[in-house]
Amino acid sequence: MTIRLEDLLASFRRHLRAAAKAPRTIELYSQSVRYYSRWLVDRGRPATLDELTRHAVSAWLAELAETCEPSTLGTRLRGIRRFCRWLVTEGELEVAPTDGIEIPSPPEKPVPILTDDEIADFSRPAPSSTWTGSSPTSRARAHARGSCRSARRPPRPSTATSACEPCIPTPAPPGCCSASAAR
């Protein structure tokens, strides 16, 4: 008797819930099994335990590699690998067909290098009309100047009654790095 992967997936999902796995983890693992099953059916093969072989999983991943990012491939392999290891634990398989299949490492993405003009932009004051208080660039520019308040609004008039009485400082905008330093 052949066992459908869909039936095993239902039991696998129950196992993951009982193991207190996060809902997103359960969904990602389940997607991998469903996508693999769909891949089998699209090739005229039954989505059964007999079709869960190292060769078939490798072929599925090779096809995915043509259109997916390496991180997506890694996610799919981790999901199907976890499913296969669970099948071994349950006695449905003697050995996991995914053992020995390597997760592809993503290529290194170069870090963009700022030009001198771009770096100089951080030290120029932002025009007061463009300050919204939420732009990271605006906050960085204000930080480089040393004062977030002056970029957001003009200084308040002094509330001091004499030259010896200090002014009450205005609070820094939320997210400003000097907010914690002023305390």
C-alpha atoms as one frame of an Amber mdcrd trajectory, in Angstrom:
protein
   0.000   0.000   0.000   1.359   3.408  -0.967   1.085   6.248   1.490   0.233
   9.703   0.177   2.509  12.557   1.231  -0.591  14.653   1.926  -1.722  12.173
   4.602   1.730  12.120   6.180   1.833  15.924   6.103  -1.293  16.152   8.263
   0.347  13.957  10.900   3.622  15.889  10.588   1.793  19.165  11.203   0.186
  17.697  14.353   3.636  16.623  15.529   5.036  20.127  14.988   2.137  21.738
  16.862   2.638  19.304  19.750   6.333  20.235  19.765   5.267  23.899  20.157
   6.790  25.027  16.881   5.904  28.526  15.739   2.951  28.750  13.332   5.189
  30.308  10.655   7.679  27.440  10.983   4.895  24.890  10.600   3.641  26.705
   7.524   7.086  26.931   5.900   7.784  23.229   6.477   4.335  22.345   5.152
   4.829  24.493   2.060   7.991  22.599   1.221   6.174  19.261   1.342   3.211
  20.621  -0.656   5.461  22.201  -3.301   7.428  18.977  -3.638   4.181  17.002
  -3.953   2.893  19.392  -6.609   6.206  19.097  -8.475   5.823  15.310  -8.536
   2.234  15.503  -9.822   3.216  18.045 -12.507   5.661  15.436 -13.827   3.066
  12.689 -13.895   4.336  10.971 -10.767   2.241  10.143  -7.718   2.829  12.243
  -4.599   3.540   9.203  -2.428   6.178   8.119   0.041   7.732   5.866  -2.633
   8.550   8.974  -4.685  10.379  10.679  -1.823  13.887   9.790  -2.982  17.228
  11.548  -2.911  17.287  11.720  -6.696  13.795  13.257  -6.904  14.458  15.802
  -4.148  17.729  16.798  -5.826  15.961  17.207  -9.181  13.243  19.326  -7.536
  15.843  21.566  -5.896  17.795  21.856  -9.158  14.670  23.112 -10.921  13.952
  25.539  -8.101  17.509  26.870  -8.364  16.759  28.076 -11.890  14.121  30.549
 -10.672  14.622  31.020  -6.920  17.113  32.765  -4.709  19.552  30.567  -2.747
  17.811  31.568   0.489  14.513  30.205  -0.866  16.235  26.958  -1.824  17.609
  26.706   1.694  14.140  27.242   3.158  12.619  24.547   0.924  15.400  22.070
   1.689  15.141  22.687   5.448  11.389  22.029   5.309  11.601  18.802   3.316
  14.636  17.699   5.379  12.712  18.150   8.637   9.804  16.186   7.167  12.127
  13.343   6.090  13.811  13.169   9.482  10.396  12.985  11.123   9.514  10.107
   8.760  12.644   8.264   9.929  11.688   8.837  13.576   8.193   7.513  12.851
   9.608   4.408  11.154   8.191   5.261   7.721  11.704   5.540   6.226  14.944
   3.865   7.220  17.119   6.779   6.159  16.262  10.360   5.257  16.703  10.890
   1.507  17.741  14.481   2.172  20.798  13.490   4.217  23.895  14.720   2.435
  22.091  17.301   0.306  23.788  20.605   1.024  21.992  23.876   1.577  23.340
  26.324  -0.985  25.119  29.297   0.492  23.957  32.616  -0.876  26.509  34.596
  -2.847  28.023  37.519  -1.019  26.316  40.776  -1.879  28.732  43.684  -2.072
  28.244  46.439   0.446  27.661  49.755  -1.329  30.464  52.252  -0.822  29.385
  55.854  -0.279  31.001  58.559  -2.374  32.577  61.611  -0.744  29.538  63.681
  -1.788  27.146  61.193  -0.192  29.157  61.246   3.022  29.192  65.055   2.974
  25.394  65.006   2.664  25.204  63.545   6.166  26.906  66.606   7.649  24.698
  69.168   5.864  21.641  70.391   7.735  18.351  69.142   6.408  16.004  71.895
   5.263  13.414  72.452   7.977  10.599  71.977   5.452  11.706  68.391   4.785
  12.110  67.298   8.417   9.448  64.777   9.324  11.111  63.286  12.342  10.809
  59.776  10.936  13.299  59.677   8.091  16.491  57.823   9.027  18.459  60.115
   6.713  17.038  63.212   8.369  17.829  61.837  11.816  21.370  60.967  10.693
  21.880  64.471   9.347  20.532  65.997  12.548  22.749  63.700  14.588  25.804
  64.709  12.569  25.051  68.354  13.398  24.768  67.467  17.064  21.198  68.583
  17.588  17.949  67.031  16.498  15.820  69.878  17.866  17.214  72.578  15.615
  16.365  70.568  12.507  12.786  69.998  13.591  11.670  73.417  14.808  13.118
  76.775  15.760  14.287  77.066  19.376  11.670  78.115  21.899  11.930  81.569
  23.331  13.569  81.670  26.711  11.243  81.201  29.649  13.876  82.428  32.089
  12.976  85.444  34.179  16.563  86.363  34.843  19.968  85.633  33.363  20.623
  83.146  36.185  17.487  81.011  35.712  18.041  78.203  33.204  15.656  77.512
  30.377  13.601  74.331  30.378  15.017  72.188  27.572  12.675  70.893  24.889
  12.459  67.130  24.544  14.216  65.517  21.597  11.997  63.950  18.917  11.246
  60.215  19.224  13.961  58.015  17.754  16.631  60.681  18.190  19.888  59.414
  19.586  20.300  62.466  21.837  16.996  61.727  23.610  18.707  59.218  25.865
  21.804  61.397  26.294  19.701  64.367  27.473  18.289  62.377  30.405
